């Protein structure tokens, strides 16, 4: 498979995770590698719309095949918060320690700590858009554990796991990962498209 895709992100952690899943099936180029230096806004109220905004922005700039993703942590006891605002939960600075502190404070005293990560990928291939979704259920633990990963990983423990995402290697995390599940759907779709050519 010789497909080259621009990944509409400036987040190296996300790029590393997705490259681990894709291995050599096709080439991923980051915004930086494509010479694009912009921070794409995420103004919408759903993950789907934000993912779509990012991929369409890059497609309009480059006219090349590209994909983007938006991910949110949805906590049952907080009516789905932080959700689409996960990266900016504690303010526009995208400070994940502040975000975690706010999350744990808002969950203080609550017995239901069920949560899920949800990823939506927007792919633009040959001028058409396709959406793929992946979810990972789990719970929010009371104290942070681990120093790997990023974001809310130190307080999220997937269902049937005995470690937080932040205590796992990328390979371990990919066994549960919402991003992995969405990416697997993307790969399957691209493989089918290649067969049709």
SULTA-V331253 format. One record per helix or strand. SS is the DSSP state (H for helix, E for strand). FROM is the first residue (numbers start at 1). LEN is the number of residues. If there is no record, write none. Layout:
# SULTA-V331253
((SS FROM LEN) (SS FROM LEN))
This chain:
# SULTA-V331253
((E 4 4) (H 12 11) (E 27 4) (H 47 16) (E 66 10) (H 76 3) (E 82 2) (H 86 3) (H 96 12) (E 114 12) (E 128 13) (H 151 5) (E 156 3) (H 165 3) (H 170 4) (H 178 19))
